[in-house]
Amino acid sequence: MGDNRHLHFRLLDVGMSQRQAVLFLWLLASIFGSTAVFLHSSGKLFALGALFLVMVAVVLVIAWFFKKTKDEG
């Protein structure tokens, strides 16, 4: 049975429009895709560090959105 705990539903719950949620997920996919391209080169350590920073930023932004919606609601 399905639920509403998937990332796209959570993005909609924090106030993003459907278009914003899709663009956000596309942005993440493009960042991870471009990072994967660099993993095949000599810049593996740089790419992994960049990927780590992107993930930390994503977690912080999503946590900020959830906190913002809880404070308003």
VMD Tcl script that draws the C-alpha trace (Angstrom):
set ca {
  {0.00 0.00 0.00}
  {1.38 3.42 -0.93}
  {2.03 6.25 1.47}
  {2.86 9.96 1.42}
  {6.39 9.67 2.79}
  {8.18 9.83 -0.56}
  {10.40 12.83 -1.18}
  {8.13 14.44 -3.77}
  {5.16 14.31 -1.39}
  {7.26 15.80 1.40}
  {8.37 18.63 -0.87}
  {4.73 19.35 -1.68}
  {3.89 19.26 2.04}
  {6.48 21.93 2.83}
  {4.87 24.32 0.39}
  {6.58 23.72 -2.92}
  {4.39 23.68 -5.98}
  {4.40 20.57 -8.13}
  {6.55 22.40 -10.69}
  {9.05 23.53 -8.02}
  {9.31 20.00 -6.62}
  {9.99 18.57 -10.08}
  {12.60 21.23 -10.86}
  {14.26 20.62 -7.49}
  {14.45 16.88 -8.15}
  {15.80 17.52 -11.66}
  {18.43 19.80 -10.18}
  {19.49 17.09 -7.74}
  {19.61 14.52 -10.54}
  {21.75 16.78 -12.70}
  {24.14 17.47 -9.81}
  {24.53 13.78 -9.07}
  {24.85 12.98 -12.78}
  {27.58 15.55 -13.33}
  {29.35 14.31 -10.21}
  {29.25 10.77 -11.61}
  {31.01 11.99 -14.74}
  {33.89 13.29 -12.63}
  {34.17 10.02 -10.71}
  {35.74 8.43 -13.78}
  {38.54 10.96 -13.91}
  {41.43 11.80 -11.65}
  {39.26 14.17 -9.59}
  {37.53 11.39 -7.66}
  {38.28 12.85 -4.25}
  {37.06 16.29 -5.32}
  {33.87 14.79 -6.79}
  {33.13 12.80 -3.64}
  {33.71 15.88 -1.49}
  {31.39 17.93 -3.69}
  {28.75 15.21 -3.53}
  {29.01 15.16 0.25}
  {28.56 18.95 0.42}
  {25.55 18.78 -1.88}
  {23.93 16.13 0.29}
  {24.53 18.17 3.45}
  {23.04 21.24 1.77}
  {19.98 19.27 0.61}
  {19.37 17.89 4.08}
  {19.69 21.35 5.63}
  {17.33 22.95 3.11}
  {14.70 20.24 3.54}
  {15.02 20.42 7.34}
  {14.62 24.21 7.16}
  {11.46 23.84 5.03}
  {9.99 21.30 7.46}
  {10.76 23.52 10.45}
  {9.30 26.55 8.67}
  {6.04 24.75 7.88}
  {5.74 23.35 11.41}
  {6.23 26.84 12.90}
  {3.61 28.32 10.57}
  {1.13 25.47 10.98}
}
mol new
graphics top color blue
foreach p $ca { graphics top sphere $p radius 0.5 }
foreach p [lrange $ca 0 end-1] q [lrange $ca 1 end] { graphics top cylinder $p $q radius 0.2 }
display resetview
